[in-house]
Amino acid sequence: MGTLKPGATYIYERVGNEVYARESGAEPSTRELIGYGYDPVNGHHVDYDKRTSDGRPLFDHIQEDKMWGDIRRLARTNPALQDSLERVIMIYRLIKVDK
């Protein structure tokens, strides 16, 4: 793997499971491979789930969908949460119309 200059400012980029670095202001073609995706908690390379659009595990997507369902159900009996949820929906619709 490449070596980095001490004191230099670097831009880090990830392509798939590979991590690259290049000096700030340098051409993108000058980037060097400096490592691979690593999960410090589990101590292994990060695996990207090809079944999802962002590479997160499918289980995480399912858990997030479940959380949003829980939020919607709780909002029925919690006025503060209902108000916040309505604001989020309004912002989402305004952003979606602009795109």
ZALUMSE-850637 format. One record per residue (C-alpha): x, y, z. Coordinates in pm, 1 decimal. Example, Ala and Ser with C-alpha at 12.3 -4.5 7.8 and 13.67 -1.06 7.14 Angstrom:
2
{c1 = 1230.0 c2 = -450.0 c3 = 780.0}
{c1 = 1367.0 c2 = -106.0 c3 = 714.0}
***
This chain:
99
{c1 = 0.0 c2 = 0.0 c3 = 0.0}
{c1 = 104.7 c2 = 359.9 c3 = -50.6}
{c1 = 276.4 c2 = 589.9 c3 = 192.0}
{c1 = 142.9 c2 = 930.2 c3 = 297.8}
{c1 = 342.7 c2 = 1247.6 c3 = 365.4}
{c1 = 342.9 c2 = 1361.2 c3 = 728.6}
{c1 = 166.1 c2 = 1697.0 c3 = 772.0}
{c1 = -8.4 c2 = 1686.8 c3 = 432.8}
{c1 = -385.1 c2 = 1734.5 c3 = 402.5}
{c1 = -557.9 c2 = 1440.2 c3 = 240.0}
{c1 = -893.0 c2 = 1365.7 c3 = 82.3}
{c1 = -1013.9 c2 = 1013.6 c3 = 154.0}
{c1 = -1234.2 c2 = 828.6 c3 = -91.7}
{c1 = -1402.1 c2 = 490.4 c3 = -79.0}
{c1 = -1472.5 c2 = 280.0 c3 = -384.8}
{c1 = -1653.5 c2 = -35.2 c3 = -282.4}
{c1 = -1445.4 c2 = -187.7 c3 = -4.8}
{c1 = -1122.4 c2 = -3.0 c3 = -94.3}
{c1 = -1012.4 c2 = 321.6 c3 = 73.1}
{c1 = -795.9 c2 = 568.1 c3 = -119.3}
{c1 = -618.7 c2 = 892.5 c3 = -24.6}
{c1 = -488.9 c2 = 1182.5 c3 = -232.9}
{c1 = -345.1 c2 = 1517.4 c3 = -137.2}
{c1 = -592.7 c2 = 1802.7 c3 = -121.3}
{c1 = -593.7 c2 = 1981.7 c3 = -456.7}
{c1 = -424.0 c2 = 1695.2 c3 = -642.1}
{c1 = -573.3 c2 = 1525.1 c3 = -945.3}
{c1 = -803.2 c2 = 1232.9 c3 = -860.0}
{c1 = -581.9 c2 = 1004.3 c3 = -1068.6}
{c1 = -301.0 c2 = 1048.7 c3 = -812.0}
{c1 = -491.6 c2 = 875.1 c3 = -533.2}
{c1 = -329.7 c2 = 578.5 c3 = -361.3}
{c1 = -485.0 c2 = 270.7 c3 = -207.9}
{c1 = -436.0 c2 = 298.2 c3 = 167.9}
{c1 = -662.0 c2 = 25.0 c3 = 303.1}
{c1 = -987.4 c2 = -160.1 c3 = 303.4}
{c1 = -1320.9 c2 = -113.5 c3 = 478.4}
{c1 = -1289.4 c2 = -240.2 c3 = 834.3}
{c1 = -1542.4 c2 = -275.3 c3 = 1112.7}
{c1 = -1364.9 c2 = -187.5 c3 = 1440.6}
{c1 = -1646.6 c2 = -336.7 c3 = 1649.4}
{c1 = -1656.5 c2 = -679.6 c3 = 1489.5}
{c1 = -1293.1 c2 = -680.1 c3 = 1381.5}
{c1 = -1335.9 c2 = -781.9 c3 = 1019.7}
{c1 = -1369.6 c2 = -634.7 c3 = 675.9}
{c1 = -1700.2 c2 = -461.9 c3 = 613.8}
{c1 = -1918.4 c2 = -657.5 c3 = 375.9}
{c1 = -2149.2 c2 = -455.9 c3 = 156.0}
{c1 = -2493.0 c2 = -604.2 c3 = 98.4}
{c1 = -2551.1 c2 = -614.3 c3 = -275.4}
{c1 = -2927.8 c2 = -655.5 c3 = -215.8}
{c1 = -2961.7 c2 = -293.5 c3 = -100.1}
{c1 = -2904.6 c2 = 32.9 c3 = -282.6}
{c1 = -2666.4 c2 = 178.0 c3 = -22.0}
{c1 = -2473.7 c2 = -135.4 c3 = 76.2}
{c1 = -2610.6 c2 = -148.1 c3 = 430.0}
{c1 = -2722.7 c2 = -491.0 c3 = 546.8}
{c1 = -3077.2 c2 = -585.0 c3 = 456.0}
{c1 = -3145.3 c2 = -645.0 c3 = 826.7}
{c1 = -3069.2 c2 = -276.0 c3 = 896.8}
{c1 = -3323.7 c2 = -172.0 c3 = 633.5}
{c1 = -3585.6 c2 = -400.8 c3 = 784.6}
{c1 = -3516.9 c2 = -263.6 c3 = 1134.0}
{c1 = -3543.0 c2 = 94.7 c3 = 1004.5}
{c1 = -3875.7 c2 = 19.4 c3 = 833.7}
{c1 = -4001.0 c2 = -134.8 c3 = 1157.9}
{c1 = -3890.3 c2 = 175.9 c3 = 1351.0}
{c1 = -4082.8 c2 = 406.3 c3 = 1113.5}
{c1 = -4390.8 c2 = 186.6 c3 = 1156.8}
{c1 = -4352.6 c2 = 212.7 c3 = 1535.2}
{c1 = -4319.0 c2 = 591.2 c3 = 1506.9}
{c1 = -4636.9 c2 = 618.1 c3 = 1299.0}
{c1 = -4832.3 c2 = 401.2 c3 = 1544.0}
{c1 = -4708.0 c2 = 593.9 c3 = 1848.8}
{c1 = -4786.0 c2 = 927.3 c3 = 1678.9}
{c1 = -5157.7 c2 = 836.9 c3 = 1685.6}
{c1 = -5159.9 c2 = 885.0 c3 = 2063.2}
{c1 = -4877.6 c2 = 1137.1 c3 = 2106.7}
{c1 = -4961.0 c2 = 1490.1 c3 = 1980.5}
{c1 = -4598.8 c2 = 1612.7 c3 = 1992.4}
{c1 = -4478.8 c2 = 1317.5 c3 = 1786.6}
{c1 = -4772.6 c2 = 1354.2 c3 = 1546.1}
{c1 = -4688.5 c2 = 1721.6 c3 = 1492.7}
{c1 = -4321.7 c2 = 1640.7 c3 = 1430.7}
{c1 = -4411.0 c2 = 1361.4 c3 = 1191.6}
{c1 = -4642.3 c2 = 1591.1 c3 = 994.0}
{c1 = -4358.0 c2 = 1844.1 c3 = 965.0}
{c1 = -4119.3 c2 = 1575.9 c3 = 840.8}
{c1 = -4374.8 c2 = 1462.6 c3 = 581.1}
{c1 = -4426.0 c2 = 1822.9 c3 = 466.4}
{c1 = -4050.4 c2 = 1880.0 c3 = 427.3}
{c1 = -4015.1 c2 = 1549.9 c3 = 243.5}
{c1 = -4292.3 c2 = 1640.1 c3 = -1.5}
{c1 = -4144.6 c2 = 1987.7 c3 = -64.6}
{c1 = -3802.7 c2 = 1839.3 c3 = -135.4}
{c1 = -3946.6 c2 = 1564.1 c3 = -354.4}
{c1 = -4141.9 c2 = 1817.4 c3 = -567.7}
{c1 = -3822.7 c2 = 2016.0 c3 = -637.4}
{c1 = -3634.6 c2 = 1713.5 c3 = -773.2}
***
